[in-house]
Amino acid sequence: MRLKWGVLGAGSVAQRRAMPAIQKADGAELHALLSRDTERAEQLAREHGATNAYTTVDALLTDDALDAIYVSTPVHLHCEHVIAAAERGLHVLCDKPMALTPRECREMIAACDANSVHLQACFLFRFHSCFQHIRTWIDNGRFGQIVHGRMPFLKYYELAPDEWRAQPDLGGGGCFMDLGPHSVDLLRYLIGEVNAVSAFYSRATQGTAVEDTGGIFLRFDNGAQAFTDLSFSVSQCDIVFELYGTDGAVWVYNDDGWKIKTYFGEDKQLIPSGYEDLYQAQFEHFADCVERGVPTIASGADGLRASEILAAAYRSAETGRTECC
């Protein structure tokens, strides 16, 4: 069976990545999309092979042929849209960050549970072969005791003052909220549960109402620590991920494609990775979860934990204290 997908929020990411991935993915079909402008909605439907185009949320969600909804609207609308989809009996893939606050995440999870629909958070890095390799090595004890991790997520993205990402009440924050969910989640996925954070940020580079650069220091239940550096104002960064243990270390870096460099004693290895469509992998995994009951790699509970950690990071940046999460 192919899940018939509706895309709620056919913006740039959905156009460039999600909708093409749905069309390529096994077990998925792009059935409908939403855009507020009628002409644009119809044009996007033609370009991406969607059967139906809608201009209102109600019209999209009442399409009886739909099985699942990809929510890719501005963050302040995620909670409302996920709950509305769940109440229509539709499975939901929600873009990151899952919501503005942990309270909203809990409401979304409760609505999906009450309506027996699958909820998955859009944490793409979990699906990359590089990190699946690292997860296997961790599970097999190759690193010994994990000591330290680092994930820089540094890029150049100029915030327009009138866009929703630059408005705290619409996006929840700047680079912490936009980039932080990916790095915080991946560090937690690989290292373990986080119990405390210390953070700082700056608005000095772009001068908007949200932070453009900052860092979050994480403490884990197993005694490890990790740091994620985040920025919208950096021209180049080739390091993707670092992990250090008592018996080994690994780097993931970008050099004409991602590469893994491992250090396990005298055993050193370089493993190249070609292009991987993580959106396609995500939609195929979603179909496996719904159709075959496969345990989800990125659950609503994972989205909630990322939200709780980021909320603690904002509190720490404001108070100057380490915050429990």
C-alpha positions in Angstrom: 0.0 0.0 0.0 1.1 3.5 -0.8 0.4 6.2 1.8 -1.3 9.2 0.2 0.4 12.3 1.5 -0.8 15.8 1.9 1.7 18.6 2.3 0.6 21.4 4.7 2.9 24.2 4.0 4.4 24.0 0.5 7.3 26.4 1.1 10.8 26.2 -0.1 11.9 23.2 1.9 8.9 21.2 0.9 9.4 22.1 -2.8 13.1 21.4 -2.9 13.2 18.3 -0.7 10.1 16.9 0.8 7.7 16.7 -2.2 10.3 15.3 -4.6 11.2 12.7 -1.9 7.6 11.6 -1.5 7.4 11.0 -5.2 10.6 8.8 -5.1 9.9 7.0 -1.9 8.5 3.5 -1.8 5.2 3.3 -0.1 4.4 7.0 -0.6 2.4 9.1 -3.0 2.0 12.9 -3.2 -1.8 13.3 -3.3 -2.4 16.9 -2.2 -0.7 20.1 -1.2 -1.7 23.5 0.3 -0.8 27.0 -0.7 -2.8 30.1 0.2 -2.8 31.4 -3.4 -5.0 29.4 -5.8 -2.8 30.0 -8.9 0.4 29.1 -7.0 -1.3 26.0 -5.5 -2.3 24.7 -8.9 1.1 25.5 -10.4 2.9 23.6 -7.6 0.5 20.6 -8.0 1.4 20.4 -11.7 5.1 20.7 -11.0 5.2 18.1 -8.3 2.6 15.7 -9.6 0.1 16.2 -6.8 -3.5 15.1 -7.6 -5.2 17.9 -5.7 -4.3 21.5 -4.7 -6.0 23.4 -1.8 -5.9 26.9 -0.4 -7.3 26.3 3.1 -6.3 23.9 5.9 -9.9 22.6 6.3 -10.2 21.7 2.6 -6.9 19.8 2.7 -7.7 17.9 5.8 -11.1 16.9 4.7 -9.8 15.2 1.6 -11.0 11.6 2.3 -8.3 10.0 0.2 -5.4 11.2 2.4 -3.6 8.9 4.8 -0.9 11.2 6.2 0.1 14.9 6.5 3.5 16.5 6.4 3.4 19.6 8.5 5.9 22.2 7.2 4.3 25.4 8.3 5.9 28.1 10.5 6.6 26.8 13.9 3.8 28.7 15.7 1.3 26.8 13.6 2.6 23.3 14.2 0.6 22.5 17.3 -2.7 23.6 15.8 -2.1 21.8 12.5 -0.9 18.5 14.0 -3.8 18.3 16.3 -6.3 19.1 13.5 -4.7 16.4 11.3 -4.8 13.9 14.2 -8.5 14.6 14.8 -9.1 13.7 11.2 -7.4 10.4 11.7 -4.4 11.3 9.6 -0.8 10.2 10.5 1.6 13.1 10.9 5.2 13.9 10.1 6.0 17.2 11.7 9.0 19.4 10.7 11.4 20.5 13.4 11.3 22.1 15.8 8.2 20.2 16.7 6.5 23.2 18.4 7.2 26.5 20.1 7.1 25.0 23.6 7.3 21.6 25.4 3.7 22.1 26.5 2.6 22.3 22.9 4.6 19.1 22.1 2.8 17.3 24.8 -0.6 18.4 23.5 0.4 17.2 20.0 1.5 13.8 21.3 -1.7 13.4 23.3 -3.9 14.2 20.3 -2.1 11.7 18.1 -2.3 9.0 20.9 -6.0 9.7 21.4 -6.7 9.3 17.7 -4.4 6.3 17.3 -2.3 8.0 14.6 1.4 7.8 14.0 3.5 10.9 14.9 7.0 11.3 13.7 9.4 14.2 14.1 11.6 15.3 11.2 15.1 14.6 12.5 16.8 13.8 9.3 20.4 13.2 10.5 19.3 10.0 12.3 18.7 8.4 8.9 22.2 9.1 7.4 24.4 6.1 7.1 27.3 7.9 8.8 25.3 8.2 12.0 23.8 4.7 11.7 27.4 3.4 11.5 28.4 5.4 14.6 25.3 4.2 16.5 26.2 0.6 15.7 29.8 1.1 16.9 28.5 2.7 20.1 26.1 -0.2 20.7 29.0 -2.6 20.2 31.2 -0.8 22.7 33.9 0.3 20.1 34.4 3.7 21.8 34.6 2.4 25.3 33.2 5.0 27.6 31.9 8.0 25.7 33.7 11.1 27.0 32.8 14.0 24.6 30.9 14.9 21.5 30.6 18.0 19.3 28.3 18.9 16.5 28.9 22.3 14.9 25.9 23.5 12.8 27.3 26.6 11.3 26.0 28.1 8.0 25.2 31.5 6.4 21.6 32.4 6.4 20.6 36.1 6.3 17.5 36.6 8.3 15.0 39.1 6.8 13.5 41.2 9.6 10.0 40.5 8.4 10.3 36.7 8.0 8.7 34.4 10.6 12.1 33.0 11.6 13.2 36.4 12.8 10.1 36.9 15.0 10.3 35.2 18.4 6.5 34.8 18.7 6.4 33.0 15.3 9.6 31.0 15.2 10.4 30.7 18.9 14.0 32.0 18.4 16.8 32.1 15.9 19.6 29.6 15.3 18.9 27.7 18.6 15.3 26.9 17.4 16.1 26.4 13.7 19.4 24.5 13.8 19.5 23.4 17.4 16.8 20.7 17.1 18.9 18.7 14.7 22.2 18.8 16.6 20.7 18.5 20.1 18.6 15.5 18.9 21.5 13.8 17.1 23.9 14.1 20.1 21.1 12.7 22.4 20.4 9.9 19.9 24.0 8.8 19.8 25.3 9.6 23.3 22.3 9.2 25.6 19.9 11.1 27.7 20.6 14.8 28.6 20.1 16.0 32.1 21.5 19.6 32.2 22.6 22.4 29.8 24.5 25.6 29.9 24.2 28.0 26.9 24.9 31.4 25.6 24.0 33.3 22.4 24.4 36.6 20.6 22.4 38.9 18.3 25.5 40.9 17.3 26.0 39.8 13.7 22.7 40.3 12.1 20.9 42.6 14.6 17.5 40.9 14.5 15.2 40.2 17.4 16.5 36.5 17.6 19.9 35.1 18.2 22.1 34.5 15.1 25.1 32.7 16.9 25.4 30.7 20.1 26.4 27.5 21.8 24.8 24.8 24.0 26.9 22.7 26.4 25.2 19.4 27.3 25.7 17.0 30.2 24.5 13.4 29.9 23.3 10.8 32.4 26.3 8.5 31.5 28.8 11.2 32.4 29.6 12.3 28.9 29.5 15.9 27.8 29.0 17.5 24.4 28.8 20.9 22.7 26.9 22.2 19.7 27.9 25.5 18.1 25.2 27.1 16.1 25.2 30.1 13.7 23.4 31.8 10.8 26.5 34.0 10.2 29.4 31.7 9.3 30.6 31.4 5.8 32.0 27.9 5.9 32.3 24.9 8.2 33.6 21.5 7.1 33.3 19.6 10.4 29.9 17.8 10.8 30.3 15.7 13.9 32.9 14.5 16.4 32.8 11.8 19.1 35.5 10.8 21.5 35.6 7.8 23.9 38.2 6.1 26.0 38.8 3.5 23.3 38.2 5.4 20.0 37.1 8.5 18.2 35.3 9.4 15.0 35.0 12.5 12.9 32.4 13.2 10.2 33.5 16.0 7.9 32.5 17.4 4.5 35.1 17.1 1.7 33.3 16.9 -1.6 30.8 14.7 0.3 30.7 13.4 3.8 33.4 11.2 5.1 33.9 9.3 8.3 37.4 9.1 9.8 37.7 6.5 12.6 40.4 6.0 15.2 40.1 2.7 17.2 43.6 2.1 18.6 45.8 1.3 15.6 42.8 0.6 13.4 42.3 3.8 11.4 39.8 4.0 8.6 38.3 6.5 6.1 34.8 5.8 4.9 33.3 8.0 2.2 29.6 8.5 1.9 27.8 9.5 -1.3 24.7 11.6 -1.5 21.8 10.2 0.5 18.2 11.5 0.2 17.4 11.7 3.9 13.9 12.9 3.2 13.2 9.8 1.0 14.6 7.5 3.7 12.4 9.3 6.2 9.2 8.9 4.2 10.0 5.2 3.5 10.6 4.6 7.2 7.3 6.3 8.0 5.5 3.9 5.7 7.1 1.0 7.4 6.0 2.3 10.8 2.4 2.7 9.7 2.1 -0.4 7.6 4.3 -2.9 9.4 4.5 -1.5 12.9 8.3 -0.9 12.7 9.4 1.1 15.8 10.0 4.7 14.8 13.5 6.1 14.6 12.3 9.7 15.4 9.2 9.8 17.6 7.0 12.6 18.9 8.7 11.9 22.3 12.1 12.7 20.7 10.6 16.0 19.4 9.4 16.7 23.0 12.8 16.0 24.5 14.6 18.3 22.0 12.0 21.0 22.9 12.7 20.6 26.6 16.4 20.7 26.1 16.2 23.9 24.0 13.8 25.5 26.5 16.5 24.9 29.2 19.2 26.3 26.9 17.2 29.5 26.5 16.7 29.7 30.2 20.5 29.2 30.8 21.4 31.9 28.2 19.1 34.3 30.0 20.1 33.5 33.6 23.7 32.5 33.2 23.1 29.4 35.2 23.2 25.7 34.3 19.7 24.5 33.9 18.3 21.0 34.4 16.2 19.4 31.7 
